[in-house]
Amino acid sequence: MSGTGNAEAGERVMLAHGGGGRAMREIIEREILPRFDNDALRPLSDAASLGYIEGRILMTTDAFVVKPPFFPGGDIGRLAICGTVNDLAVSGSRPVALTLSLIVEEGFPLAELRRVLDGAKAAASEAGVPLAAGDFKVVERGAADGVYASTAGIGAAPRGVEFDARLIRPGDAIILTGTMGDHGVALLSVREGLAFETPVASDVAPLNGMLFPLCDQALCVRCMRDPTRGGVAAALNEMAEAAGVTVVVEESAVPVARAVRWACEMLGLDPFHSANEGKALVFCAPDTADDVLRLLRSHPLGRNAARIGTAVTRREAPVIIRTAAGGERILDVPLGEELPRIC
């Protein structure tokens, strides 16, 4: 970068970089545009033109304050893109375009800003979705905690594809697309300085490539959900409550990485409450469960997909775990976040 805009002065982000002047223009043109260049973004207009979109339009928005912004397996940039892509994907839509806005604290290292942008670029490339618009703001030193991100996404769902938890019926199968709890334990290991014999990396990944074939194949999927904050426990409870059913989960069928299970046992945590950023819960008609599993397992992100339970007529609680010993326990929603700022 040229020194004329002070973008390299001390290799730190300065207030001038968010001021709308030459310094801001330079950081956008030198750091952001080359990474995300596309026809919608290139003009840097006040609003991006997406052309004509076919299908039922869905929209989502999210904010990301994860601490720390860099963690095993990802960073806040990758997390922001994947989180928005996944919200669209589990809603049955194909992501069409995203926005990304960054709020950066004065003094944030420029090298770390580049890492955030590179993480976002890689995730958008994996998802095959363009970054159509965004914003860049800088606040005074001490007014933020490094960097925050905000996103929005637009998706298009094919005709006839409408996922809704209220469509769940007794007898429906419940499938988890992979091991649970990886993201929460990965962040915990960084914050607490924990070292595991087998390192735990976040599962943060865009799910649209794995999930959209379920729509293309017209399989009888009732609904999908990505179990982020509150983990699998919160997502199952929310869906069971909406459907008016009870979910019975076979604990021995739920995939959990050995290191995650060990860490949760050591710290007194429940892996059902630990966050995920690259997994989905799928409810489907029982006669299509094998086909759904086959499709999921054919994708690298779904190789550990498993049928973990069944929806039944409403019982004493929304979610019941059937333990390996043959007993049962109620799986409640966590009272609060066991680990704040996980996304």
Number of C-alpha atoms within 10 A of each C-alpha: 12 11 9 11 17 20 22 17 13 11 14 19 25 26 18 18 25 22 15 11 11 16 20 22 15 18 22 17 16 14 17 17 15 12 16 21 15 13 14 18 20 15 13 15 11 8 12 18 13 13 6 6 11 10 15 15 15 18 18 14 16 16 17 20 19 21 21 17 23 19 19 16 17 21 23 26 30 24 30 30 31 24 28 25 32 28 25 25 27 22 23 29 28 27 26 21 22 23 21 24 17 21 18 27 23 24 18 18 17 19 13 17 19 15 17 23 22 19 21 25 21 16 23 23 14 15 20 17 19 20 28 24 23 19 14 18 19 23 21 12 15 10 11 15 17 21 25 21 23 20 23 22 25 21 25 21 22 15 9 10 19 16 21 18 18 15 17 24 22 17 17 24 26 24 24 28 28 25 22 30 31 28 27 29 28 24 28 20 18 16 13 8 9 13 11 12 6 10 13 25 18 22 24 24 23 28 26 23 17 19 27 18 15 19 20 11 11 10 16 20 25 20 21 25 24 25 25 25 24 23 25 27 22 22 21 27 21 16 25 22 17 15 19 20 23 24 30 25 22 18 18 13 15 21 19 18 17 12 16 26 18 15 22 18 12 9 8 9 15 18 24 25 28 29 32 29 27 26 29 27 24 24 30 25 18 19 13 14 22 13 15 25 21 13 18 25 18 12 14 10 20 23 16 17 25 22 22 20 23 20 25 20 12 16 13 8 17 26 28 22 18 17 14 11 8 9 8 15 12 13 22 16 19 16 8 10 14 17 16 12 14 26 25
